Amino acid sequence: MVMGFSIALIVFSLLMMLLVLMHKGKGGGLSDMFGGGMQSSVGGSSVAERNLDRITVVVGLLWFACIVALGILMKLDS
């Protein structure tokens, strides 16, 4: 059981990194150094950006749930 949650945590962690890196920079910080500070001519966010936000939130919640489950399982094992 612990092994399954550990593997899921690794997968969700890698997926979170990928999803966060796919987000468009909002200006300020390090994203401006790599060209993220350029303004687009379209106002508002597109459907793809909103879906990416939703997917990122869901994966983040699953990542958090895996951490909590692993903590509980490891506490019960000891």
VENFEN-V444993 format. One record per backbone hydrogen bond with DSSP energy under -1.0 kcal/mol. NH is the residue of the N-H (numbers start at 1). CO is the residue of the C=O. If there is no record, write none. Layout:
BEGIN
NH & CO
NH & CO
END
This chain:
BEGIN
5 & 1
6 & 2
7 & 3
8 & 4
9 & 5
10 & 6
11 & 7
12 & 8
13 & 9
14 & 10
15 & 11
16 & 12
17 & 13
18 & 14
19 & 15
20 & 16
21 & 17
22 & 18
35 & 32
36 & 31
50 & 46
51 & 47
52 & 48
53 & 49
54 & 50
55 & 51
56 & 52
57 & 53
58 & 54
59 & 55
60 & 56
61 & 57
62 & 58
63 & 59
64 & 60
65 & 61
66 & 62
67 & 63
68 & 64
69 & 65
70 & 66
71 & 67
72 & 68
73 & 69
74 & 70
75 & 71
76 & 72
77 & 73
78 & 74
END
